Amino acid sequence: MHGPPLIGWLLVAVCAATGAYCLVRLRAGAGGERRAVGGDALMGLGMAAMAVPTAVLDTRPWGALLFAVVFGAAGVHALVGVARGRADNHHLHHAVGAFAMVYMALAMAGTPMGGRTEHTGAAATHAATAHVPAGTPLLTGLLLVYFAVYVVRTVAVLVPVTVAAGQVSWPGRPDLTHACRLSMGIGMLAMLLTL
């Protein structure tokens, strides 16, 4: 991943933990739930692999193609499930997330290491530190808006506080699946911001 190494390592840790938790849940789930949790596990582990800082693991030229094929196949699989009526709206979210990962992989493949420009001459000192955005700003912006709305909606599901007669009540222990999805949504926002 381009951007500050600390952000990359934090994303690796959060996304790998999320992917590992989803793999553990995969064994306990039933049919439809297993497909959703499997998609979450693939997304979490794939995001962890993609977030490794380029200074540690520069995956060019093979990484972008590998990520694009894996996440493209996952996105098509999710769309086929939705089209056949076997899947719910969360699978549509998996398709959007998978195609966002394809977009980020291909966008980052075309940028210099670290996302910085290579300049020579008098303006080299200032211009060498200028960030060159990868990808199309409009598509990146649309994906940022999508994932920001997704994060806000997931927080609303995760923290269902009810207020009755001045008493605030928590309806029970929150499901960690929503917390995992929240962390992956925040991770997608961070990865899109570092493009």
Legacy VTK file of the C-alpha trace (Angstrom):
# vtk DataFile Version 3.0
C-alpha trace
ASCII
DATASET POLYDATA
POINTS 195 float
0.000 0.000 0.000
1.143 3.500 -0.735
1.106 6.006 2.074
2.587 6.122 5.557
3.931 2.737 6.730
2.275 3.106 10.152
-1.164 3.370 8.527
-0.342 0.347 6.386
0.698 -1.786 9.365
-2.356 -0.743 11.382
-4.581 -1.748 8.468
-2.723 -5.058 8.159
-3.321 -5.791 11.849
-7.013 -4.824 11.879
-7.871 -6.491 8.575
-5.936 -9.680 9.363
-7.663 -9.954 12.747
-11.034 -9.400 11.078
-10.294 -11.997 8.403
-9.123 -14.509 10.998
-12.252 -13.978 13.102
-14.410 -14.521 10.019
-12.543 -17.744 9.222
-13.287 -19.009 12.732
-16.974 -18.075 12.316
-17.055 -19.783 8.930
-16.996 -23.189 10.600
-20.031 -22.471 12.785
-22.314 -20.808 10.234
-25.125 -22.221 8.101
-25.420 -22.024 4.275
-26.255 -18.379 3.524
-24.417 -17.098 6.556
-21.327 -19.111 5.577
-21.252 -17.429 2.155
-21.461 -13.967 3.738
-18.827 -14.761 6.367
-16.606 -16.341 3.700
-16.838 -13.136 1.689
-15.952 -11.125 4.778
-12.962 -13.397 5.466
-11.703 -13.048 1.881
-12.129 -9.289 2.057
-10.372 -8.945 5.419
-7.400 -11.134 4.516
-7.134 -9.606 1.043
-7.194 -6.108 2.481
-4.476 -7.124 4.947
-2.304 -8.427 2.113
-2.903 -5.325 0.014
-2.188 -2.982 2.939
1.375 -4.230 3.530
3.582 -1.163 2.937
5.373 -1.163 -0.433
8.698 -0.545 1.310
8.371 -4.032 2.844
6.664 -5.928 0.033
6.599 -4.388 -3.423
4.245 -6.647 -5.341
4.779 -5.044 -8.719
4.285 -6.278 -11.421
2.447 -9.457 -10.353
0.506 -8.134 -7.334
-1.969 -5.895 -9.135
-2.933 -8.643 -11.551
-3.261 -11.209 -8.760
-5.428 -8.914 -6.621
-7.522 -7.920 -9.663
-8.187 -11.552 -10.619
-8.998 -12.717 -7.072
-11.248 -9.797 -6.189
-12.774 -9.652 -9.671
-13.779 -13.312 -9.331
-15.155 -12.651 -5.838
-17.174 -9.692 -7.145
-18.608 -11.687 -10.039
-19.445 -14.548 -7.656
-21.302 -12.147 -5.355
-23.195 -10.600 -8.275
-24.203 -14.017 -9.615
-25.555 -14.941 -6.178
-27.580 -11.724 -6.034
-28.868 -12.176 -9.613
-30.033 -15.720 -8.873
-31.812 -14.592 -5.727
-29.680 -16.809 -3.462
-28.050 -13.888 -1.714
-29.108 -10.823 0.215
-28.092 -7.173 -0.082
-24.908 -7.769 1.874
-23.622 -9.804 -1.078
-24.188 -6.757 -3.251
-21.975 -4.870 -0.792
-19.379 -7.636 -1.203
-19.484 -7.062 -4.968
-18.964 -3.309 -4.539
-16.111 -3.951 -2.097
-14.482 -6.518 -4.380
-14.638 -4.233 -7.397
-13.280 -1.368 -5.241
-10.329 -3.631 -4.383
-9.802 -4.356 -8.106
-9.885 -0.609 -8.784
-7.380 0.138 -6.005
-5.035 -2.648 -7.084
-4.972 -1.457 -10.679
-4.728 2.209 -9.680
-1.817 1.604 -7.319
0.002 -0.530 -9.892
0.413 2.460 -12.169
1.959 4.778 -9.570
5.594 5.035 -8.508
6.578 3.396 -5.221
5.241 5.443 -2.341
2.906 7.402 -4.635
5.491 10.150 -5.133
6.597 11.725 -8.374
10.105 11.532 -9.779
11.386 15.003 -10.784
14.723 16.499 -11.649
15.702 20.115 -11.911
15.164 23.236 -9.841
11.709 22.319 -8.602
12.749 18.774 -7.646
12.845 19.428 -3.900
9.271 20.647 -3.675
7.759 18.519 -6.439
9.309 15.245 -5.235
7.170 15.382 -2.104
3.936 16.129 -3.996
1.424 13.289 -3.878
0.291 11.987 -7.242
-3.225 10.609 -6.890
-3.745 7.171 -8.351
-6.943 6.306 -10.129
-9.779 8.502 -11.243
-10.731 11.177 -8.700
-14.453 10.887 -9.516
-14.574 7.114 -8.992
-12.415 7.374 -5.877
-14.788 10.038 -4.532
-17.865 7.924 -5.244
-16.318 4.940 -3.484
-15.370 7.146 -0.528
-18.971 8.339 -0.240
-20.301 4.768 -0.524
-18.017 3.420 2.192
-18.575 6.456 4.446
-22.345 5.857 4.278
-21.755 2.130 4.864
-19.674 2.861 7.971
-22.303 5.214 9.387
-25.086 2.662 8.743
-23.022 -0.102 10.331
-22.431 2.020 13.428
-26.189 2.565 13.673
-26.742 -1.204 13.563
-23.882 -1.885 15.968
-25.054 0.558 18.636
-28.857 0.290 18.768
-29.539 2.484 21.787
-33.148 2.878 22.835
-34.378 5.664 25.079
-37.603 5.125 26.985
-38.833 7.302 29.846
-35.432 8.850 30.350
-33.676 5.480 30.621
-31.030 4.533 28.089
-30.945 0.810 27.476
-28.610 -1.375 25.477
-30.535 -4.292 23.963
-27.796 -6.837 24.611
-24.324 -7.731 23.566
-23.592 -6.523 20.025
-22.733 -9.048 17.356
-19.033 -8.975 16.481
-19.867 -9.532 12.816
-21.022 -5.929 12.574
-17.870 -4.752 14.344
-15.781 -6.666 11.810
-17.712 -5.166 8.926
-17.287 -1.735 10.485
-13.515 -2.184 10.741
-13.325 -3.341 7.121
-15.416 -0.358 6.002
-13.085 1.996 7.841
-10.147 0.137 6.307
-11.572 0.648 2.827
-11.942 4.362 3.562
-8.310 4.544 4.708
-7.078 2.643 1.655
-9.071 4.853 -0.710
-7.746 7.980 0.994
-4.145 6.861 0.438
-4.645 6.364 -3.315
LINES 1 196
195 0 1 2 3 4 5 6 7 8 9 10 11 12 13 14 15 16 17 18 19 20 21 22 23 24 25 26 27 28 29 30 31 32 33 34 35 36 37 38 39 40 41 42 43 44 45 46 47 48 49 50 51 52 53 54 55 56 57 58 59 60 61 62 63 64 65 66 67 68 69 70 71 72 73 74 75 76 77 78 79 80 81 82 83 84 85 86 87 88 89 90 91 92 93 94 95 96 97 98 99 100 101 102 103 104 105 106 107 108 109 110 111 112 113 114 115 116 117 118 119 120 121 122 123 124 125 126 127 128 129 130 131 132 133 134 135 136 137 138 139 140 141 142 143 144 145 146 147 148 149 150 151 152 153 154 155 156 157 158 159 160 161 162 163 164 165 166 167 168 169 170 171 172 173 174 175 176 177 178 179 180 181 182 183 184 185 186 187 188 189 190 191 192 193 194
